[in-house]
Amino acid sequence: MATYQGIDVSTFQGEIDWPRVKAAPIDFAILRASYGWKDPEHQVDARFHQNAKGASAAGVPFGAYHYSYAANVEEAREEAAFFLKVIQGYSLAYPVAYDLEEQAQKALGRDAVTAIAQAWCDEMRSAGYYPMIYSNLSFIRNYLTEEFRKENELWIAQYNDVPTYGNPFGIWQYTSGGTVDGIPTRVDCNLSYKDYAAIIREGGYNGFEKPAPDPVPVPDPEPAETTVTVRSGDTLSGIAARYGLSWQELYAYNGNKAVVGDDPNFLLPGMVLHVPSAGGEKPVLRVGASVHYSGRLYGDSYGGSPGLTVDGTFTVTRIINGRKAGVLLNETGWAPAGELQVLA
């Protein structure tokens, strides 16, 4: 499974040299954008915009997070609205995360904390963003319901050799004491188990425009006409009927008169006639044709000696034009030509 190496930073990391971070190499970053909501002029991370512009210029895909103090659903929505204003105008290739870890929130209990987390996710999705919940492993397990954890993206902090959550999750923060070239302080380091940049871009989340679907291939137009080589026994009217034409239309079409000559009854094997191809060749009633018939079979072509009533597919073995039941089917009975569906 592919993993992606990332960091999360805030004003506490100081001045970051993003080109050096990119070359470290770092695959992604998640930037603190804001915290709380009551004093919006002073609760935007002091270096968020600088970091967002620096990461973008260096080609480091980034997301953003908000540190929560919300004590109820209404306050979670206030935080969401504040956060959305802060990140407005940026295209975020990684999720928008909600940092839940305040001691006061633990006192609210699992259902209340889950409702706060759900409110954040709902607000983010309604605004077209891809949400994620961040916290330490203990908080995730004890203060978010199992159902919520299964249905939402998780970013879990656990400073351990391997994560022990035991269920699928998106990002693992494995240390708060990492060192990365270009960052003057210790920094949180993360592994992402998903290619969020691809998921978010392809889904049209977080300020990205959803890619247009691949164009549907347009088949080449059918040729305006086709050709038919005359075979022994063919007649002009018979060929015309196969294409839904009268013999006069076929005779007059695209030079056919010059091929046939003045006598339309005079066809020779090997003559090549032009035929309009719209609709293609249509099956005609002929000896050897496959037909469907639902009705009574007769003992003779005049419609005498009524026999079995059938419903099935038959092969035409003889045709006597002008008779009431002039088509012999499978050498077993006669049927009216007008009641047959020609299949092939």
Salt bridges, closest charged atoms under 4 A:
GLU15 OE1 - ARG47 NH1 3.17
ASP17 OD2 - ARG20 NH1 3.93
ASP39 OD2 - HIS42 ND1 3.01
ASP45 OD2 - ARG32 NE 2.74
GLU79 OE2 - HIS66 NE2 3.56
GLU123 OE2 - ARG77 NE 3.75
GLU146 OE2 - LYS150 NZ 3.46
GLU153 OE2 - LYS194 NZ 2.93
ASP181 OD1 - ARG20 NH2 2.58
GLU225 OE2 - HIS274 ND1 2.77
ASP234 OD2 - ARG231 NE 3.83
ASP234 OD1 - ARG242 NH1 3.93
GLU281 OE2 - ARG242 NE 2.72
ASP311 OD1 - HIS292 NE2 2.88
